[in-house]
Amino acid sequence: MSPPALGWRLPRVFAHRCGGALAPENTLAGLRVAARLGVRAVEFDVMLSADGSPWLIHDETLQRTTDGAGAVSATRDADLRRRDAGVRHHPAFAGEPLPTLADAARLCRELDLLANIEIKPASGFDTATGDVVARCVRELWAGAPMPLLSSFSETALTAARAAAPELPLGCLFESPPTDWLARCRDLAAVSVHCDATQVNDDLLRRARAAALPVLCYTVNEPRWAAELFSRGVSAVFSDRVDCLGERLFA
């Protein structure tokens, strides 16, 4: 299978979970902060509610990042709409809503932000999440540069590929396994993503030979970012885009 084209030039820096440490994670406030700082690309996580709707949230439970509690996959849309996703980050963000994927798509398009969407399935919902996210992305970004979809779940990526074959996929690992390249090829992935502490020269050499850009998380220090770029890493995800400097955002 030939991989679909990404369709846009890969920026060197992505704001991690929308705005990194500068705003509540996975929120519209984070997208606005990223855009205000001049960042061209953002990354965020998407999980399904009990109603099967895609929402921006990282954890399988609500309590760390919102004023709610319980499993996201067991919570109805009406309850998620009432959640405060800002107050746990800082009182100044109190009242910040938990956004849907549709909310994020509208604002990304308005702010001209490129996106890497991490498909983040709750346990047992890999196929459903991959399918729903891919179908929604195809519709919500119609006529605009399509996001890059990535996931630790190969089952979710397989479902996304089946639902929307034209979307670009990225294989996401913490520490890439020995067969990472074969897995990327099986999914016709256009990128490989991993923990920045786990990237090695052999991976970079093999990725370069396969024309696969390597994206690393989570890099918050300018010297570390510069070192990774000098070794051949294509892009980094950062919680402190303000520390990396605007020259890297182009």
C-alpha positions in Angstrom: 0.0 0.0 0.0 1.4 3.4 -0.9 1.1 6.0 1.9 -1.0 9.1 1.3 0.9 12.3 1.0 0.9 14.4 4.2 -0.2 17.4 2.1 1.8 20.0 4.1 5.4 20.8 5.0 6.1 19.3 8.4 6.8 22.1 10.9 9.7 21.6 13.4 7.6 22.3 16.5 4.2 21.1 17.6 2.5 22.5 20.7 1.9 19.4 22.8 -1.7 18.8 23.9 -2.7 22.2 22.3 -0.8 24.7 24.3 1.6 22.6 26.4 2.2 23.9 29.9 1.0 27.4 29.0 -2.7 26.6 29.1 -5.0 23.8 30.1 -4.2 20.8 28.0 -6.5 19.7 25.2 -8.5 22.9 25.2 -9.4 25.8 22.9 -7.6 28.1 25.2 -4.5 26.1 24.4 -5.0 26.5 20.7 -5.4 30.2 21.1 -2.2 30.4 23.2 -0.3 28.4 20.6 -1.5 30.6 17.7 -0.7 33.8 19.7 2.9 32.6 20.2 3.3 32.0 16.5 3.3 28.2 16.5 2.1 26.7 13.2 1.1 23.2 14.4 -0.5 21.6 17.4 -1.0 18.1 18.8 -4.0 16.9 20.8 -5.7 13.7 22.0 -9.2 12.5 21.1 -11.3 9.9 23.0 -14.9 8.8 22.6 -17.7 9.5 25.1 -20.4 7.1 26.1 -22.4 8.4 23.2 -19.6 7.6 20.8 -18.7 11.3 20.2 -15.0 12.4 19.9 -13.8 14.8 22.7 -10.4 16.2 23.4 -8.9 14.6 26.5 -5.8 12.5 27.3 -6.8 10.4 30.3 -9.4 7.6 30.4 -10.8 9.4 33.5 -11.9 13.0 34.0 -10.5 13.9 37.4 -6.9 15.0 36.5 -7.8 17.6 34.0 -11.5 18.5 34.7 -13.8 19.1 37.6 -15.5 15.8 36.9 -14.8 12.2 37.8 -15.3 8.8 36.3 -14.5 7.2 32.9 -14.8 9.3 29.8 -16.1 6.3 27.9 -18.9 6.0 30.4 -19.9 9.7 30.5 -22.6 11.1 28.2 -22.1 14.1 26.0 -24.5 16.2 28.1 -22.3 15.6 31.2 -19.1 16.4 29.3 -20.5 19.7 28.1 -20.8 20.8 31.8 -17.2 19.9 32.7 -14.7 22.6 33.5 -11.4 21.7 31.8 -9.5 24.8 32.9 -9.8 25.2 36.6 -7.4 22.4 37.6 -4.6 24.1 35.5 -5.1 27.6 37.0 -8.0 29.6 38.4 -7.5 32.1 35.6 -8.8 29.4 33.2 -11.9 28.5 35.3 -14.9 27.8 33.1 -12.9 26.6 30.1 -15.0 24.0 28.4 -14.0 20.5 27.4 -14.0 20.7 23.6 -15.3 18.3 21.1 -13.3 17.4 18.0 -15.6 19.6 16.0 -14.9 22.6 18.3 -11.1 22.0 17.8 -11.5 21.6 14.0 -13.3 24.9 13.7 -10.7 26.8 15.7 -7.7 25.2 14.1 -9.1 26.2 10.7 -9.9 29.7 11.9 -6.4 30.1 13.4 -4.7 28.4 10.4 -3.1 25.8 12.7 -1.9 22.4 11.3 -2.8 19.5 13.5 -1.5 16.1 14.7 -4.4 14.3 16.3 -3.5 11.4 18.6 -6.3 8.8 18.5 -6.5 7.9 22.2 -8.9 5.0 22.7 -10.2 4.0 26.1 -9.5 0.4 26.8 -11.6 -1.8 24.5 -12.6 1.0 22.2 -9.6 0.9 19.8 -11.5 0.1 16.6 -14.4 2.4 17.3 -12.2 5.3 18.2 -10.0 4.9 15.1 -13.1 4.7 12.8 -15.0 7.6 14.3 -12.0 10.0 14.5 -11.0 9.3 10.9 -14.6 9.8 9.6 -15.0 13.0 11.5 -11.6 14.4 10.5 -12.4 13.8 6.8 -15.6 15.8 7.2 -14.5 18.5 9.6 -11.3 19.4 7.6 -12.8 19.1 4.2 -11.2 21.6 1.9 -8.3 22.3 4.3 -5.0 20.5 5.0 -5.9 17.2 6.6 -4.4 16.5 10.1 -1.9 13.8 10.7 -3.5 11.0 12.7 -1.2 9.1 15.1 -1.8 6.5 17.9 0.0 4.0 20.1 -2.8 1.6 19.1 -2.2 -0.1 15.8 -5.8 -1.4 16.0 -7.1 2.1 16.0 -4.8 3.1 13.1 -5.9 0.1 11.1 -9.6 1.2 11.7 -8.7 4.8 10.7 -7.0 3.6 7.5 -10.1 1.5 6.6 -12.5 4.3 7.3 -10.6 7.1 5.5 -7.7 5.6 3.3 -6.6 9.1 2.2 -5.7 10.3 5.6 -2.0 10.4 6.6 -1.1 8.2 9.6 1.8 8.2 12.0 2.9 5.2 14.1 3.5 6.2 17.7 5.8 4.3 20.0 7.4 5.0 23.4 10.4 2.9 22.6 10.2 1.7 19.0 10.3 -2.1 18.8 12.7 -3.9 16.5 10.1 -4.3 13.8 8.9 -0.7 13.9 9.6 -0.1 10.2 7.6 -3.1 9.1 4.7 -1.9 11.3 4.9 1.5 9.7 4.9 -0.1 6.2 2.0 -2.3 7.1 -0.1 0.8 7.9 1.3 2.9 5.1 2.3 5.4 7.7 4.0 8.7 6.7 5.8 9.3 10.0 7.1 7.6 13.0 6.8 9.1 16.5 8.6 8.2 19.7 9.9 9.4 23.1 12.8 11.7 22.5 14.9 9.8 25.1 14.4 6.6 23.1 15.5 7.8 19.6 18.8 6.3 18.4 21.0 6.7 15.4 20.0 3.3 13.9 16.3 4.3 14.0 17.2 7.7 12.4 19.3 6.0 9.7 16.6 3.5 8.8 13.9 6.2 8.9 15.9 8.4 6.6 16.5 5.6 4.1 12.7 4.9 4.1 11.9 8.6 3.8 9.9 8.5 7.1 10.2 11.7 9.2 10.8 11.1 12.9 8.8 13.1 15.4 9.8 13.1 19.1 8.0 14.0 22.4 8.3 15.8 24.8 11.1 18.3 24.2 11.2 21.5 26.3 14.8 22.7 26.2 16.3 24.6 23.2 19.6 22.7 23.3 18.0 19.4 23.3 15.8 20.3 20.4 18.9 21.6 18.5 20.7 18.3 19.2 17.8 16.2 18.0 17.4 18.3 14.8 21.2 18.0 14.1 20.9 14.2 14.4 18.0 14.1 11.9 14.8 14.3 13.9 12.2 16.2 11.8 10.0 17.7 14.5 9.4 17.8 18.2 6.4 18.1 20.5 6.9 20.6 23.3 5.1 21.8 26.4 7.2 24.9 26.4 7.1 26.3 22.9 7.8 29.7 24.4 11.3 28.4 25.4 12.2 26.9 22.1 12.0 30.2 20.2 10.0 31.5 17.2 12.8 30.7 14.7 11.9 27.0 15.0 8.2 27.6 14.3 8.6 28.1 10.5 
